[in-house]
């Protein structure tokens, strides 16, 4: 059995995620779509203190780009991509829609049986479908406005409209028609050219096997749990799919140095045969909390020794690192974390805290990340990068000094 060192596993994983190549000189739609297709999913999140999450993985891998180009690519009503619960809420390729038919069916069965709300509001669900059929794609606020104006029933609270549309979206009766601002536009499949793909049936076992293979490719190397988590599959069907892929020679089992179960046994890990392990990774990148490199906190700890929790729901006095800290990837290490805020009113990027990991060099982190912070500020359309007073974090002073040296 092939055995990988911990460093080889890190480099393999980062290469699979696109960190083994320099940033292109120019970034257009072709580069953006190639990066999304490599990742398979682009997780959406509404927090906008620095920048919304779905913009950040591409900045990390490609450098500065026009966010309008990304919006046009991923939110076009009849474009290359659509949206579904493929990890959390995520952008996926439109052509992959049939791979999720089993999940739509499973969610319909689950909520029809277990949700009293669904059973008690069938009339509202029918009305929502009729509204979309009659008036075309709409946001929640569009539907709620019509409901409040026309007074057709007793259920016209915003939360009920939103809940109904979200159930229909989970079932696939309603799909994404893009986004307006950050509000999802809901549509019927035929209104966005998705009817033919919606009608395609892929047997669940076949779909899960394909998704598992894609997970292994996207991860570079991963345990059963890692592979399952990428598309939020269950462990049992993931194990079955890996067994079938091993038999077919489409994946290979390996051991990774230091990857052990709680009982101390080696954790089986999986790669695609012939996966290339680069000799080095050269990058300095700010990672979204929902970047595939770190979205599995257990994997980040096992692979990088990086204990990571997002603290947006932690009361301010109890936060250890900051509201929305971004892991800082330096070559093949997660060397630190930085809490950023785009202060659009003042036109500056604020570094609210900066931390180096135990055993790391604060001066190295600062020297590497300072130019990235300036590029990030320019990408955001901001000016100066300011380290907030009072300084917070064991690398804050070094980051401030490094930024000052560049002026």
C-alpha positions as CSV (number, residue, x, y, z in Angstrom):
1,X,0.0,0.0,0.0
2,X,1.3,3.5,-0.9
3,X,2.3,5.6,2.1
4,X,2.3,9.3,2.0
5,X,4.2,11.6,4.4
6,X,2.1,14.4,6.0
7,X,3.9,16.9,3.8
8,X,3.1,14.9,0.7
9,X,-0.6,14.7,1.7
10,X,-0.7,18.5,2.2
11,X,0.9,19.2,-1.2
12,X,-1.4,16.7,-2.9
13,X,-4.5,18.2,-1.3
14,X,-3.5,21.8,-2.2
15,X,-2.6,20.9,-5.8
16,X,-6.0,19.3,-6.2
17,X,-7.5,22.5,-5.1
18,X,-5.5,24.6,-7.6
19,X,-2.8,26.0,-5.4
20,X,0.0,24.5,-7.3
21,X,0.0,27.1,-10.1
22,X,0.8,30.8,-10.2
23,X,-2.0,33.3,-10.6
24,X,-2.8,34.1,-14.2
25,X,-1.8,37.4,-15.6
26,X,-5.4,38.2,-16.4
27,X,-8.6,36.6,-15.1
28,X,-11.6,36.3,-17.3
29,X,-14.6,34.0,-17.5
30,X,-12.6,31.1,-18.7
31,X,-10.3,31.1,-15.7
32,X,-13.2,31.6,-13.3
33,X,-15.2,28.7,-14.7
34,X,-12.2,26.4,-14.8
35,X,-11.5,27.1,-11.1
36,X,-15.2,26.5,-10.2
37,X,-15.3,23.3,-12.1
38,X,-12.1,22.1,-10.3
39,X,-13.7,22.8,-6.9
40,X,-17.1,21.2,-8.0
41,X,-19.0,23.4,-5.5
42,X,-18.8,27.0,-4.5
43,X,-20.4,27.5,-1.1
44,X,-22.6,30.5,-0.6
45,X,-22.8,32.5,2.6
46,X,-24.4,35.9,3.4
47,X,-21.8,37.3,5.8
48,X,-20.3,40.3,4.2
49,X,-18.0,41.9,6.8
50,X,-15.0,41.5,4.4
51,X,-16.5,39.8,1.3
52,X,-19.1,37.2,0.8
53,X,-17.7,33.7,0.9
54,X,-18.2,32.6,-2.7
55,X,-15.9,35.3,-4.0
56,X,-13.0,34.4,-1.8
57,X,-11.9,30.9,-3.0
58,X,-11.4,32.3,-6.5
59,X,-9.4,35.3,-5.2
60,X,-7.3,32.8,-3.2
61,X,-6.5,30.7,-6.3
62,X,-6.5,33.3,-9.1
63,X,-5.8,36.7,-7.6
64,X,-7.8,39.8,-8.3
65,X,-10.7,39.5,-10.7
66,X,-13.9,41.3,-11.7
67,X,-16.6,40.1,-9.3
68,X,-19.2,41.1,-11.9
69,X,-17.8,38.5,-14.2
70,X,-18.3,35.9,-11.6
71,X,-21.8,37.1,-10.9
72,X,-22.6,36.9,-14.6
73,X,-21.2,33.3,-14.8
74,X,-22.9,31.8,-11.7
75,X,-26.1,33.7,-11.4
76,X,-27.2,33.8,-15.1
77,X,-30.8,32.5,-15.4
78,X,-29.8,30.0,-18.2
79,X,-26.1,29.9,-17.7
80,X,-23.5,27.2,-17.0
81,X,-24.3,27.0,-13.2
82,X,-27.2,26.6,-10.9
83,X,-27.7,26.4,-7.1
84,X,-28.6,23.5,-4.8
85,X,-27.8,22.0,-1.4
86,X,-24.7,20.2,-2.8
87,X,-22.6,20.9,0.3
88,X,-24.5,23.7,2.1
89,X,-26.2,26.1,-0.3
90,X,-23.7,26.0,-3.2
91,X,-23.2,26.7,-6.8
92,X,-22.9,23.6,-9.0
93,X,-22.7,23.0,-12.7
94,X,-26.1,22.9,-14.3
95,X,-25.2,19.7,-16.2
96,X,-24.8,18.0,-12.8
97,X,-28.4,18.6,-11.8
98,X,-29.5,15.0,-12.5
99,X,-26.9,13.8,-10.0
100,X,-29.0,15.4,-7.2
101,X,-32.3,13.9,-8.1
102,X,-32.0,11.2,-5.4
103,X,-31.5,14.0,-2.8
104,X,-34.5,16.0,-3.9
105,X,-36.6,12.8,-3.7
106,X,-35.2,12.0,-0.2
107,X,-35.9,15.5,1.1
108,X,-39.4,15.4,-0.3
109,X,-40.1,12.1,1.4
110,X,-38.4,13.2,4.7
111,X,-40.2,16.5,5.0
112,X,-43.6,15.2,3.8
113,X,-43.4,12.6,6.6
114,X,-41.8,14.5,9.3
115,X,-42.7,18.2,8.8
116,X,-46.0,19.2,10.2
117,X,-45.6,22.5,8.4
118,X,-45.4,20.9,5.0
119,X,-48.4,18.7,5.7
120,X,-50.5,21.6,7.0
121,X,-49.6,24.1,4.2
122,X,-50.1,22.2,1.0
123,X,-52.5,24.9,-0.2
124,X,-49.8,27.5,0.3
125,X,-47.3,25.4,-1.6
126,X,-49.7,25.0,-4.5
127,X,-50.3,28.7,-4.5
128,X,-46.6,29.5,-4.6
129,X,-46.2,27.2,-7.6
130,X,-49.2,28.9,-9.3
131,X,-47.8,32.3,-8.6
132,X,-44.4,31.4,-10.2
133,X,-46.2,29.8,-13.2
134,X,-48.3,33.0,-13.7
135,X,-45.8,35.7,-13.0
136,X,-42.4,34.1,-13.7
137,X,-39.3,34.0,-11.5
138,X,-39.5,36.0,-8.2
139,X,-37.7,36.6,-5.0
140,X,-39.2,36.1,-1.6
141,X,-40.0,39.8,-1.3
142,X,-41.7,39.8,-4.7
143,X,-44.0,36.9,-3.6
144,X,-44.6,38.4,-0.1
145,X,-45.5,41.7,-1.6
146,X,-48.1,40.1,-3.9
147,X,-49.5,38.0,-1.1
148,X,-49.9,41.1,1.1
149,X,-51.5,43.1,-1.7
150,X,-53.9,40.4,-2.9
151,X,-54.7,39.0,0.5
152,X,-55.5,35.5,-0.8
153,X,-55.0,33.5,2.3
154,X,-54.1,33.4,6.0
155,X,-50.4,32.5,5.6
156,X,-48.9,35.7,4.3
157,X,-46.1,36.2,6.8
158,X,-42.6,36.6,5.2
159,X,-41.4,33.7,7.2
160,X,-44.1,31.4,5.8
161,X,-43.5,32.5,2.2
162,X,-39.7,32.0,2.7
163,X,-40.2,28.6,4.3
164,X,-42.6,27.4,1.6
165,X,-40.2,28.4,-1.2
166,X,-37.3,26.8,0.6
167,X,-39.2,23.5,0.9
168,X,-40.1,23.6,-2.8
169,X,-36.5,24.4,-3.6
170,X,-35.3,21.4,-1.6
171,X,-37.8,19.2,-3.4
172,X,-36.7,20.6,-6.9
173,X,-40.3,21.8,-7.7
174,X,-38.7,25.3,-7.6
175,X,-35.1,26.0,-8.7
176,X,-32.8,28.9,-8.7
177,X,-33.3,31.6,-11.3
178,X,-30.1,33.4,-10.2
179,X,-29.7,36.0,-7.5
180,X,-30.8,39.6,-7.3
181,X,-28.4,41.3,-5.0
182,X,-27.9,38.3,-2.7
183,X,-31.6,37.3,-2.7
184,X,-32.3,34.1,-4.5
185,X,-34.7,34.3,-7.4
186,X,-37.1,31.3,-7.4
187,X,-38.3,29.8,-10.7
188,X,-39.9,26.7,-12.1
189,X,-37.5,24.4,-13.9
190,X,-39.0,25.1,-17.3
191,X,-38.6,28.9,-16.8
192,X,-34.8,28.6,-16.7
193,X,-34.2,25.9,-19.3
194,X,-33.8,23.2,-16.7
195,X,-36.8,21.0,-17.6
196,X,-34.9,18.4,-19.6
197,X,-32.2,17.9,-17.0
198,X,-34.8,17.9,-14.3
199,X,-36.5,15.0,-16.0
200,X,-33.3,12.9,-16.2
201,X,-33.2,10.0,-13.7
202,X,-29.8,8.8,-12.4
203,X,-30.0,5.8,-10.1
204,X,-29.0,6.8,-6.6
205,X,-26.1,4.4,-6.3
206,X,-24.7,5.6,-9.7
207,X,-25.0,9.3,-8.7
208,X,-23.4,8.7,-5.3
209,X,-20.5,6.8,-6.9
210,X,-19.9,9.7,-9.3
211,X,-20.0,12.2,-6.5
212,X,-17.6,10.2,-4.4
213,X,-15.1,10.0,-7.3
214,X,-15.4,13.7,-7.8
215,X,-14.8,14.2,-4.0
216,X,-11.6,12.2,-4.1
217,X,-10.4,14.2,-7.1
218,X,-11.2,17.6,-5.5
219,X,-9.7,16.6,-2.2
220,X,-6.5,15.1,-3.6
221,X,-6.5,12.7,-0.6
222,X,-9.1,12.1,2.0
223,X,-10.6,9.7,4.5
224,X,-14.0,8.2,4.1
225,X,-15.3,11.0,6.3
226,X,-13.6,13.7,4.3
227,X,-15.0,12.2,1.0
228,X,-18.5,12.0,2.4
229,X,-18.4,15.5,3.8
230,X,-17.4,17.2,0.4
231,X,-21.0,16.7,-0.9
232,X,-22.6,15.9,2.5
233,X,-23.2,12.3,1.7
234,X,-23.8,9.6,4.4
235,X,-20.9,7.4,5.5
236,X,-22.5,4.1,4.4
237,X,-23.1,4.9,0.8
238,X,-19.8,6.6,0.6
239,X,-18.1,3.5,1.8
240,X,-20.0,1.4,-0.7
241,X,-19.1,3.7,-3.5
242,X,-15.4,3.7,-2.5
243,X,-15.4,-0.1,-2.5
244,X,-16.8,-0.1,-6.0
245,X,-14.3,2.5,-7.2
246,X,-11.5,0.5,-5.7
247,X,-12.6,-2.6,-7.5
248,X,-12.8,-0.7,-10.8
249,X,-9.4,0.8,-10.2
250,X,-10.7,4.4,-10.2
251,X,-9.4,5.2,-6.7
252,X,-6.5,3.8,-4.7
253,X,-6.2,3.3,-1.0
254,X,-3.2,4.9,0.8
255,X,-1.9,5.5,4.3
256,X,-1.0,9.0,5.5
257,X,1.6,9.7,8.2
258,X,-0.2,10.8,11.4
259,X,-3.7,10.1,10.2
260,X,-5.1,7.8,12.9
261,X,-8.4,7.0,14.4
262,X,-9.2,7.6,18.0
263,X,-8.2,4.1,18.7
264,X,-4.8,4.7,17.2
265,X,-5.2,2.7,14.0
266,X,-4.3,4.2,10.6
267,X,-7.2,5.9,8.9
268,X,-7.8,4.5,5.4
269,X,-7.3,7.3,2.8
270,X,-8.0,7.5,-0.9
271,X,-6.5,9.1,-3.9
272,X,-7.0,8.8,-7.7
273,X,-4.4,6.7,-9.3
274,X,-1.5,8.7,-10.8
275,X,-2.3,11.8,-8.8
276,X,0.6,14.2,-9.1
277,X,2.3,15.4,-5.9
278,X,4.2,18.6,-6.5
279,X,7.6,19.1,-5.0
280,X,6.5,22.4,-3.4
281,X,3.6,24.7,-3.1
282,X,4.3,28.4,-3.4
283,X,1.4,30.6,-2.4
284,X,0.2,33.2,0.1
285,X,-3.6,33.1,0.2
286,X,-6.5,34.3,2.4
287,X,-9.0,31.5,2.8
288,X,-12.7,31.9,3.3
289,X,-14.0,30.1,6.4
290,X,-16.0,28.0,3.9
291,X,-13.1,27.2,1.5
292,X,-12.9,23.5,0.8
293,X,-9.4,23.5,2.3
294,X,-10.8,24.3,5.8
295,X,-14.5,23.8,5.7
296,X,-14.0,20.4,7.5
297,X,-12.6,21.6,10.8
298,X,-11.5,18.0,11.7
299,X,-9.6,17.7,8.4
300,X,-7.9,21.1,8.9
301,X,-6.7,19.9,12.3
302,X,-5.5,16.5,11.0
303,X,-3.8,17.9,7.9
304,X,-2.4,21.2,9.0
305,X,-2.6,21.1,12.8
306,X,-4.9,24.1,12.6
307,X,-7.7,24.3,15.1
308,X,-10.4,26.5,13.5
309,X,-13.8,27.8,14.6
310,X,-15.7,30.7,13.3
311,X,-16.7,33.1,16.0
312,X,-19.5,35.2,14.5
313,X,-21.9,33.7,16.9
314,X,-19.6,34.1,19.9
315,X,-20.2,37.2,22.1
316,X,-17.4,39.7,21.4
317,X,-15.8,39.5,24.9
318,X,-15.4,35.7,24.5
319,X,-13.9,35.7,21.0
320,X,-10.4,34.3,20.9
321,X,-9.3,35.5,17.5
322,X,-12.0,37.7,16.0
323,X,-15.4,37.9,14.3
324,X,-14.6,36.5,10.9
325,X,-11.0,35.3,10.9
326,X,-9.5,34.1,7.6
327,X,-6.9,31.3,7.7
328,X,-3.7,32.4,6.0
329,X,-2.2,29.7,3.7
330,X,1.6,30.2,3.3
331,X,3.0,27.6,0.9
332,X,1.7,24.3,2.4
333,X,1.1,25.6,5.9
334,X,-1.8,27.4,7.6
335,X,0.5,29.8,9.3
336,X,-2.0,32.2,10.8
337,X,-5.3,33.9,10.8
338,X,-6.5,37.5,10.1
339,X,-9.8,39.2,10.9
340,X,-10.6,41.6,8.1
341,X,-13.3,44.2,7.7
342,X,-14.0,46.2,4.5
343,X,-14.9,49.6,5.8
344,X,-16.6,50.9,2.7
345,X,-17.7,54.1,4.3
346,X,-14.1,55.1,5.1
347,X,-12.7,53.4,2.1
348,X,-10.2,51.3,4.0
349,X,-9.5,47.7,4.7
350,X,-9.2,47.1,8.5
351,X,-7.1,44.4,10.0
352,X,-8.9,43.8,13.2
353,X,-6.7,41.1,14.5
354,X,-3.7,39.1,13.3
355,X,-2.4,35.8,14.7
356,X,0.5,33.5,13.9
357,X,0.1,29.8,14.8
358,X,2.1,28.3,17.7
359,X,5.7,27.7,16.5
360,X,5.3,30.0,13.6
361,X,7.1,33.2,12.8
362,X,5.1,36.4,13.2
363,X,7.6,38.3,11.0
364,X,7.4,35.6,8.3
365,X,3.6,35.8,8.4
366,X,3.6,39.5,8.2
367,X,6.1,39.7,5.3
368,X,4.1,37.2,3.3
369,X,0.6,38.5,4.0
370,X,1.2,42.3,3.7
371,X,1.3,42.4,-0.1
372,X,-1.8,40.1,-0.2
373,X,-3.7,42.5,2.1
374,X,-2.9,45.4,-0.2
375,X,-4.1,43.4,-3.3
376,X,-7.2,42.4,-1.4
377,X,-7.9,46.1,-0.5
378,X,-7.5,47.1,-4.1
379,X,-9.7,44.2,-5.3
380,X,-12.4,45.5,-2.9
381,X,-12.1,49.0,-4.3
382,X,-10.6,50.3,-1.1
383,X,-7.5,52.3,-0.3
384,X,-5.3,52.0,2.8
385,X,-4.9,48.9,4.9
386,X,-5.1,49.9,8.5
387,X,-4.3,47.7,11.5
388,X,-6.9,48.6,14.1
389,X,-5.9,50.0,17.5
390,X,-5.6,48.7,20.1
391,X,-3.6,46.0,18.5
392,X,-5.1,42.5,18.9
393,X,-3.2,39.3,18.2
394,X,0.3,38.0,18.5
395,X,1.2,39.1,14.9
396,X,-0.7,42.4,14.8
397,X,2.4,44.6,15.4
398,X,4.5,42.7,12.8
399,X,1.7,43.0,10.2
400,X,1.4,46.8,10.9
401,X,5.2,47.2,10.5
402,X,5.3,45.2,7.3
403,X,2.5,47.2,5.8
404,X,4.3,50.4,6.8
405,X,7.5,49.2,5.0
406,X,5.6,49.0,1.7
407,X,4.3,52.6,1.7
